[in-house]
């Protein structure tokens, strides 16, 4: 019984996390300036991948 309860709680925790993350992304997309800033920042971080290592 405890294992079932533990799995249910973990599933609930994960669902709550994903709902909150989705809500934050939706709010971010609603702010075009903030969204553009985020895209620009991600583009800068992607340059760090140019280290010559295999991406595997």
TINU-620319 format. One line per 8 residues: number of its first residue (from 1); their letters; for each residue x negated, y, z of N, C-alpha, C, O. Coordinates in Angstrom, 3 decimals, always signed. Example, Ala and Ser with C-alpha at 12.3 -4.5 7.8 and 13.67 -1.06 7.14 Angstrom:
2
1	AS	-13.190 -5.690 +7.800 -12.300 -4.500 +7.800 -13.200 -3.300 +7.800 -14.236 -3.319 +8.465 | -12.850 -2.250 +7.080 -13.670 -1.060 +7.140 -12.900 +0.030 +7.870 -13.409 +1.138 +8.039
END
This chain:
56
1	XXXXXXXX	-0.817 -1.190 +0.000 +0.000 +0.000 +0.000 -0.864 +1.259 +0.000 -0.552 +2.230 -0.689 | -1.946 +1.241 +0.770 -2.820 +2.414 +0.845 -3.462 +2.717 -0.511 -3.613 +3.881 -0.882 | -3.837 +1.679 -1.244 -4.452 +1.878 -2.557 -3.461 +2.526 -3.519 -3.844 +3.388 -4.310 | -2.210 +2.127 -3.462 -1.178 +2.712 -4.328 -1.004 +4.184 -3.986 -0.920 +5.028 -4.877 | -0.951 +4.483 -2.721 -0.808 +5.868 -2.273 -2.024 +6.697 -2.685 -1.868 +7.831 -3.137 | -3.218 +6.156 -2.539 -4.434 +6.862 -2.939 -4.423 +7.181 -4.435 -4.790 +8.287 -4.834 | -4.009 +6.228 -5.255 -3.942 +6.463 -6.700 -2.902 +7.520 -7.046 -3.127 +8.358 -7.918 | -1.770 +7.477 -6.365 -0.710 +8.469 -6.614 -1.178 +9.869 -6.234 -0.921 +10.830 -6.958
9	XXXXXXXX	-1.849 +9.982 -5.125 -2.362 +11.292 -4.697 -3.412 +11.797 -5.676 -3.405 +12.975 -6.033 | -4.301 +10.937 -6.108 -5.335 +11.338 -7.061 -4.713 +11.766 -8.387 -5.137 +12.756 -8.983 | -3.725 +11.034 -8.842 -3.040 +11.403 -10.087 -2.368 +12.762 -9.950 -2.455 +13.600 -10.848 | -1.701 +12.974 -8.826 -1.053 +14.263 -8.572 -2.084 +15.388 -8.544 -1.851 +16.452 -9.119 | -3.220 +15.168 -7.885 -4.273 +16.178 -7.805 -4.785 +16.544 -9.201 -4.977 +17.720 -9.511 | -5.001 +15.533 -10.031 -5.481 +15.773 -11.395 -4.445 +16.516 -12.234 -4.788 +17.423 -12.992 | -3.180 +16.131 -12.095 -2.130 +16.817 -12.842 -2.037 +18.282 -12.429 -1.877 +19.156 -13.281 | -2.136 +18.554 -11.148 -2.099 +19.940 -10.662 -3.288 +20.735 -11.203 -3.141 +21.891 -11.598
17	XXXXXXXX	-4.459 +20.110 -11.217 -5.645 +20.767 -11.743 -5.451 +21.138 -13.217 -5.752 +22.259 -13.627 | -4.948 +20.187 -14.002 -4.756 +20.440 -15.434 -3.669 +21.483 -15.681 -3.794 +22.306 -16.588 | -2.617 +21.454 -14.890 -1.572 +22.488 -15.035 -2.148 +23.871 -14.755 -1.867 +24.821 -15.486 | -2.944 +23.986 -13.711 -3.546 +25.272 -13.368 -4.520 +25.725 -14.458 -4.536 +26.898 -14.829 | -5.324 +24.802 -14.965 -6.273 +25.145 -16.023 -5.535 +25.598 -17.276 -5.931 +26.577 -17.908 | -4.471 +24.898 -17.639 -3.681 +25.292 -18.808 -3.058 +26.668 -18.624 -3.022 +27.463 -19.563 | -2.571 +26.952 -17.430 -1.983 +28.267 -17.157 -3.027 +29.369 -17.278 -2.737 +30.446 -17.799 | -4.235 +29.105 -16.801 -5.306 +30.097 -16.898 -5.712 +30.347 -18.350 -5.931 +31.492 -18.746
25	XXXXXXXX	-5.812 +29.285 -19.138 -6.137 +29.451 -20.555 -5.033 +30.203 -21.285 -5.313 +31.030 -22.153 | -3.790 +29.923 -20.942 -2.680 +30.629 -21.568 -2.741 +32.117 -21.226 -2.512 +32.960 -22.094 | -3.043 +32.442 -19.990 -3.180 +33.850 -19.594 -4.350 +34.497 -20.326 -4.252 +35.642 -20.767 | -5.435 +33.781 -20.453 -6.603 +34.304 -21.156 -6.281 +34.566 -22.623 -6.671 +35.600 -23.167 | -5.585 +33.655 -23.260 -5.203 +33.841 -24.673 -4.275 +35.025 -24.844 -4.235 +35.639 -25.910 | -3.537 +35.345 -23.812 -2.636 +36.493 -23.865 -3.346 +37.826 -23.823 -2.760 +38.860 -24.144 | -4.603 +37.810 -23.429 -5.418 +39.028 -23.366 -6.447 +38.948 -24.490 -7.484 +38.300 -24.350 | -6.147 +39.616 -25.609 -6.988 +39.455 -26.799 -8.425 +39.917 -26.566 -9.352 +39.324 -27.119
33	XXXXXXXX	-8.628 +40.934 -25.782 -9.992 +41.413 -25.502 -10.768 +40.357 -24.697 -11.907 +40.026 -25.027 | -10.146 +39.846 -23.664 -10.806 +38.830 -22.834 -11.066 +37.563 -23.644 -12.111 +36.931 -23.490 | -10.121 +37.191 -24.503 -10.297 +35.994 -25.333 -11.482 +36.181 -26.275 -12.306 +35.278 -26.421 | -11.576 +37.350 -26.915 -12.689 +37.627 -27.828 -14.018 +37.618 -27.077 -15.021 +37.119 -27.586 | -14.021 +38.170 -25.869 -15.239 +38.146 -25.055 -15.656 +36.712 -24.734 -16.843 +36.388 -24.745 | -14.677 +35.859 -24.449 -14.977 +34.456 -24.149 -15.558 +33.733 -25.348 -16.498 +32.949 -25.215 | -15.002 +33.994 -26.511 -15.525 +33.377 -27.734 -16.956 +33.836 -27.983 -17.819 +33.037 -28.345 | -17.198 +35.118 -27.789 -18.556 +35.655 -27.972 -19.537 +35.016 -26.993 -20.659 +34.672 -27.365
41	XXXXXXXX	-19.115 +34.863 -25.765 -19.993 +34.251 -24.765 -20.290 +32.790 -25.103 -21.427 +32.338 -24.966 | -19.267 +32.050 -25.547 -19.498 +30.650 -25.920 -20.462 +30.549 -27.095 -21.283 +29.633 -27.153 | -20.363 +31.491 -28.032 -21.282 +31.486 -29.176 -22.725 +31.679 -28.704 -23.646 +31.062 -29.239 | -22.914 +32.534 -27.707 -24.262 +32.728 -27.159 -24.781 +31.442 -26.511 -25.943 +31.078 -26.687 | -23.917 +30.761 -25.767 -24.322 +29.520 -25.110 -24.627 +28.427 -26.111 -25.491 +27.586 -25.865 | -23.925 +28.424 -27.246 -24.168 +27.397 -28.256 -25.566 +27.514 -28.850 -26.093 +26.539 -29.387 | -26.163 +28.682 -28.761 -27.526 +28.846 -29.264 -28.513 +28.043 -28.440 -29.595 +27.711 -28.926 | -28.168 +27.728 -27.219 -29.080 +26.941 -26.385 -29.199 +25.505 -26.896 -30.118 +24.779 -26.516
49	XXXXXXXX	-28.255 +25.097 -27.770 -28.324 +23.752 -28.329 -29.442 +23.624 -29.359 -29.765 +22.513 -29.779 | -30.022 +24.717 -29.762 -31.064 +24.710 -30.799 -32.422 +24.368 -30.193 -33.418 +25.034 -30.477 | -32.461 +23.332 -29.361 -33.708 +22.954 -28.712 -34.435 +21.828 -29.461 -35.502 +21.377 -29.044 | -33.834 +21.381 -30.582 -34.464 +20.355 -31.372 -34.247 +18.939 -30.873 -34.758 +17.992 -31.470 | -33.506 +18.777 -29.798 -33.252 +17.445 -29.265 -32.029 +16.841 -29.951 -31.132 +17.555 -30.399 | -32.013 +15.536 -30.021 -30.888 +14.829 -30.599 -29.667 +14.998 -29.682 -29.774 +14.751 -28.480 | -28.516 +15.412 -30.216 -27.364 +15.700 -29.359 -26.665 +14.471 -28.784 -25.614 +14.613 -28.159 | -27.205 +13.291 -28.970 -26.577 +12.068 -28.455 -26.501 +12.091 -26.998 -26.003 +11.143 -26.390
END
